[in-house]
Amino acid sequence: MRPLIAHIRLNHLRQNYQTLKAMHGGKMLAVLKANAYGHGAVRCAQALADLADGFAVAAIEEALTLREAGITQPIVLLEGVFEAAEYALVDQHRLWPVVQNAWQLEALLAHCWQHPVTVWLKMDSGMHRAGFFPHDYAPAHQALSQSPQVAAVVNMTHFACADEPHKNMTAEQMAVFDLAVADLPGDISVANSAAILAHPNAHRHWGRTGIALYGVSPLGGADSRFLPVMRLSSKVFGERVLPPGEPIGYGAAFVTPQSTRAGLIACGYADGYPRHAGTGTPVAIDGERSRLLGRVSMDMMTVQLADHHQGIGSEVELWGDVIHINEVAAAAGTIAYELLCNVKRAHFVYEE
Ligand SMILES: *Cc1c(COP(=O)(O)O)cnc(C)c1O
């Protein structure tokens, strides 16, 4: 068996959920889109089923997978439907669709609902990606709340810069949103993970936590309040000692400055490890910090072995407990979200 393993610690997931819900103070959606940020949506939903107030996914396909697995909690469709016909399935499976534009609204009102639907109505408070402009929001809200087919409207918006607390933008978006919903009934949902951590004035009724649920701080660096859920590890399956001045890997991009013990490990960019991670990106070998040497290949990469105790069979942590995924993301010029979502071909081992 190729020894690349994604250990998924479901107890960490549960603990993070409880921590985030307590920090937020209201109800909390566990965001499971993109296969639970690469962790496995069904297993994560099952692990949280007795704790979570609800789940959120991007689209109906993801919600149906959860329903088929027996998940009965509310599930919010964060992007709403992509075609009007999906409302029949939304109705049948009692999903909670986001409505973020006029055609989604009209199609929802035109659908003949068997069960009155809970709608998450999205405002564009400044991010300018999706949602009704503030001046169009109240009419949309009224159209929904006047319909006997609508059980409830949750007022929501999304922040562009919540992970950059020094910027004013979150406070500005909050002010725009608060003004536009001042006279409108319904629960409010505005906070992603970063807002839960960094913006206590932007919590309200429903939080929506994704990245922090998986144990990663959206503010960068490590945060001991959150326990890393995924630990990605592999093993050294080749070793060699090279004299000074010898290249390693594609492009001969790294040249040994001195006599070097190099270990070959089973993990590459086809597994989702970022190819842009260069020499120096941290790894941990048998629990000791070390570094990557040269370029990441498709199926393999080379790491620096520290001493004669390390060699074939040594365990290498790519990220998890010793190596924080935010360090790897920084070294690769990306964000932990992308690294987690990209993990594939690894053997997933779930630990309760
Ligand atoms: C993905 C998503 C979230 C979760 O964001 P995190 O930064 O991972 O906490 C919250 N709200 C919406 C609308 C999203 O699309």
Ligand as a Chemical Component Dictionary entry (heavy atoms), coordinates in Angstrom:
data_LIG
# 
_chem_comp.id                   LIG 
_chem_comp.type                 NON-POLYMER 
_chem_comp.pdbx_formal_charge   0 
_chem_comp.three_letter_code    LIG 
# 
loop_
_chem_comp_atom.comp_id 
_chem_comp_atom.atom_id 
_chem_comp_atom.alt_atom_id 
_chem_comp_atom.type_symbol 
_chem_comp_atom.charge 
_chem_comp_atom.model_Cartn_x 
_chem_comp_atom.model_Cartn_y 
_chem_comp_atom.model_Cartn_z 
_chem_comp_atom.pdbx_ordinal 
LIG C1 C1 C 0 -17.625 28.844 2.652 1  
LIG C2 C2 C 0 -18.530 29.800 3.302 2  
LIG C3 C3 C 0 -18.485 30.012 4.680 3  
LIG C4 C4 C 0 -17.422 29.392 5.571 4  
LIG O1 O1 O 0 -16.247 30.171 5.476 5  
LIG P1 P1 P 0 -14.948 29.867 6.363 6  
LIG O2 O2 O 0 -14.032 30.979 6.048 7  
LIG O3 O3 O 0 -14.410 28.553 5.868 8  
LIG O4 O4 O 0 -15.393 29.790 7.757 9  
LIG C5 C5 C 0 -19.432 30.854 5.244 10 
LIG N1 N1 N 0 -20.371 31.458 4.480 11 
LIG C6 C6 C 0 -20.431 31.294 3.153 12 
LIG C7 C7 C 0 -21.477 32.005 2.362 13 
LIG C8 C8 C 0 -19.513 30.479 2.512 14 
LIG O5 O5 O 0 -19.577 30.331 1.179 15 
# 
loop_
_chem_comp_bond.comp_id 
_chem_comp_bond.atom_id_1 
_chem_comp_bond.atom_id_2 
_chem_comp_bond.value_order 
_chem_comp_bond.pdbx_ordinal 
LIG C1 C2 SING 1  
LIG C2 C3 SING 2  
LIG C2 C8 DOUB 3  
LIG C3 C4 SING 4  
LIG C3 C5 DOUB 5  
LIG C4 O1 SING 6  
LIG O1 P1 SING 7  
LIG P1 O2 DOUB 8  
LIG P1 O3 SING 9  
LIG P1 O4 SING 10 
LIG C5 N1 SING 11 
LIG N1 C6 DOUB 12 
LIG C6 C7 SING 13 
LIG C6 C8 SING 14 
LIG C8 O5 SING 15 
# 
